[in-house]
Amino acid sequence: MSIELRALPSEDYPAWIRAKFSGFGYGIPESQLLNTPVELDRSLAAYDSGRIVGTINVHTFRMRVPGGWLPMAGVAGVTVQPTHRRRGLMTRMMNRQLRDMHDRGEPATGLYASESIIYGRFGYGIATFHESWSIDRLRTQMIPGDSGAGGVEYVSRSEALELLPEVREQACYGRAGAIHRRTARWELALGDPKDRDRRNRTRLIRAVYREGSSVEGYALYRIRPRDHTVVVEELCGINARSRRALWQFCFGVDLMTRIRAGHRPLQDPLLWMLADPRHLKRTPCDSLWLRLVDAPAALSARRYASSGRLILELEDASCPWNRGRFELEGGPDGADCRPTTRQPDLELTANELGAVYLGGVSFLTLVQASRIRARDPKKIAEADAMFRVETPPWCSEHF
Ligand SMILES: CC(C)(COP(=O)(O)OP(=O)(O)OC[C@H]1O[C@@H](n2cnc3c(N)ncnc32)[C@H](O)[C@@H]1OP(=O)(O)O)[C@@H](O)C(=O)NCCC(=O)NCCS
């Protein structure tokens, strides 16, 4: 049987999206079929005798790195039909996308993994973590504090489309790992699936915190009457008072016993605003898996917390152009990374490089896990001082 990989023609999009959702094992209502934004020229379909049996797509993103933005290819929709699994089809699709990113000059790629066993083999490493929260609202409340002189108000979908991007930019885009959200994805985030009743949830509620004429924060949430739960989909603010006021607002929804929030960043201050913090249960999860497609370009593109020079020996099975020794010289004002023949300080693979790149895990931890080999142990502290970031990286966008 020969399976052909092709860029997705627009007329095959409905079949492709059905194949994608059935590959994940769940159906999708017909009303939703055309609502998922994909870039057709970056989407591949695997055909067997004209039927789509494999899917993958890439989003063209920009990701915040210390000191700037980096083009980042967000891989999504990776599925192979159960009838065609474990014959190397995903491997073919992944390798084809990696080559395409390389040809386009895209220095990095990231994804969310349905199962964490899958993507290490393609050189991805865990670069960010997030937490899911469950708050017992009957057993803890917020301690008093400054909630500002403004107020929380509801906005319509079109008002939200106008107001929220600016807030998000100020509130989230300073943190390493943040992904710039374009309009098509805003439409998705503010959308209200027609099947919501089947999931026993109300419509999406859009609330903003406003002081005078300035909107300083927003919350997107739903009510789940079945178990008396407020489900916070997004909550962010440009300052402490707007975040506090919006959380206070969520705590104030009558008749609810629980607040759930997914995809929260590490070190979020809410825990420290609660009278009884133990009733905020936190479940951490690997978030963005990152892979440097062009390691020297990506390493040159970020800024470093302190000045240093490292010789890295990189092993890379699926992007062989990355293999070799590189001298990275970087600091707060810029960086340069180029091939060298000098003896390496640190030996690592693409997985570890992806994991440390945003500062989400230290070199020391990966040395202790026997994942990075330090030929010169003094260089571990130097590497950590260089890659350090003030707040843990957080990928603001789920894709
Ligand atoms: C995950 C999925 C795309 C894999 O497709 P596939 O064509 O069977 O993958 P391949 O045949 O290329 O597998 C490559 C390797 O990964 C391993 N692998 C793939 N999926 C795996 C899984 N879910 N668990 C464990 N190992 C897995 C294979 O065993 C194989 O290992 P090997 O090289 O040692 O033989 C497919 O199982 C699927 O569609 N799953 C449901 C949707 C999903 O979870 N997609 C991932 C979205 S992030």
The ligand as a Tripos MOL2 file, in Angstrom:
@<TRIPOS>MOLECULE
LIG
   48    50     1     0     0
SMALL
NO_CHARGES

@<TRIPOS>ATOM
      1 C1         -0.0790    9.5430   17.6350 C.3       1 LIG1
      2 C2         -0.3080    9.0450   16.2250 C.3       1 LIG1
      3 C3         -0.4240   10.2560   15.2960 C.3       1 LIG1
      4 C4          0.8750    8.1670   15.8040 C.3       1 LIG1
      5 O1          0.7870    7.8650   14.4220 O.3       1 LIG1
      6 P1          1.5500    6.5990   13.8080 P.3       1 LIG1
      7 O2          1.5180    6.7420   12.3220 O.co2     1 LIG1
      8 O3          1.0360    5.3520   14.3860 O.co2     1 LIG1
      9 O4          3.0530    6.8450   14.3280 O.3       1 LIG1
     10 P2          4.3840    6.1630   13.7660 P.3       1 LIG1
     11 O5          4.0200    4.8400   13.1590 O.co2     1 LIG1
     12 O6          5.1040    7.1130   12.8900 O.co2     1 LIG1
     13 O7          5.1610    5.9660   15.1300 O.3       1 LIG1
     14 C5          6.4760    6.3490   15.3210 C.3       1 LIG1
     15 C6          6.9200    5.8230   16.6510 C.3       1 LIG1
     16 O8          6.1740    6.4340   17.6810 O.3       1 LIG1
     17 C7          5.5750    5.4340   18.5220 C.3       1 LIG1
     18 N1          4.2670    5.9520   18.9180 N.ar      1 LIG1
     19 C8          3.4160    6.6430   18.1570 C.ar      1 LIG1
     20 N2          2.3120    6.9580   18.8590 N.ar      1 LIG1
     21 C9          2.4880    6.4570   20.0880 C.ar      1 LIG1
     22 C10         1.7010    6.4460   21.2600 C.ar      1 LIG1
     23 N3          0.4990    7.0350   21.2730 N.pl3     1 LIG1
     24 N4          2.2070    5.8430   22.3580 N.ar      1 LIG1
     25 C11         3.4120    5.2380   22.3180 C.ar      1 LIG1
     26 N5          4.2070    5.2070   21.2280 N.ar      1 LIG1
     27 C12         3.7450    5.8090   20.1300 C.ar      1 LIG1
     28 C13         5.4590    4.2240   17.6140 C.3       1 LIG1
     29 O9          5.3690    3.0360   18.3540 O.3       1 LIG1
     30 C14         6.7310    4.3160   16.8250 C.3       1 LIG1
     31 O10         7.8100    3.8380   17.6130 O.3       1 LIG1
     32 P3          9.0910    3.1250   16.9700 P.3       1 LIG1
     33 O11         9.7190    4.1550   16.0490 O.co2     1 LIG1
     34 O12         9.9240    2.7930   18.1460 O.co2     1 LIG1
     35 O13         8.5550    1.9530   16.2210 O.co2     1 LIG1
     36 C15        -1.6030    8.2030   16.1290 C.3       1 LIG1
     37 O14        -1.4840    7.1150   17.0350 O.3       1 LIG1
     38 C16        -2.8590    8.9810   16.4450 C.2       1 LIG1
     39 O15        -3.4790    9.5390   15.5390 O.2       1 LIG1
     40 N6         -3.2820    9.0330   17.7320 N.am      1 LIG1
     41 C17        -4.4840    9.7370   18.1540 C.3       1 LIG1
     42 C18        -4.3680   11.2470   17.9680 C.3       1 LIG1
     43 C19        -3.1860   11.8250   18.7250 C.2       1 LIG1
     44 O16        -3.0030   11.5750   19.9100 O.2       1 LIG1
     45 N7         -2.3790   12.6380   18.0180 N.am      1 LIG1
     46 C20        -1.2630   13.3430   18.6010 C.3       1 LIG1
     47 C21        -1.6840   14.7600   18.7700 C.3       1 LIG1
     48 S1         -0.5830   15.7410   19.7220 S.3       1 LIG1
@<TRIPOS>BOND
     1     1     2 1
     2     2     3 1
     3     2     4 1
     4     2    36 1
     5     4     5 1
     6     5     6 1
     7     6     7 2
     8     6     8 1
     9     6     9 1
    10     9    10 1
    11    10    11 2
    12    10    12 1
    13    10    13 1
    14    13    14 1
    15    14    15 1
    16    15    16 1
    17    15    30 1
    18    16    17 1
    19    17    18 1
    20    17    28 1
    21    18    19 ar
    22    18    27 ar
    23    19    20 ar
    24    20    21 ar
    25    21    22 ar
    26    21    27 ar
    27    22    23 1
    28    22    24 ar
    29    24    25 ar
    30    25    26 ar
    31    26    27 ar
    32    28    29 1
    33    28    30 1
    34    30    31 1
    35    31    32 1
    36    32    33 2
    37    32    34 1
    38    32    35 1
    39    36    37 1
    40    36    38 1
    41    38    39 2
    42    38    40 1
    43    40    41 1
    44    41    42 1
    45    42    43 1
    46    43    44 2
    47    43    45 1
    48    45    46 1
    49    46    47 1
    50    47    48 1
@<TRIPOS>SUBSTRUCTURE
     1 LIG1         1 GROUP 0 **** ****
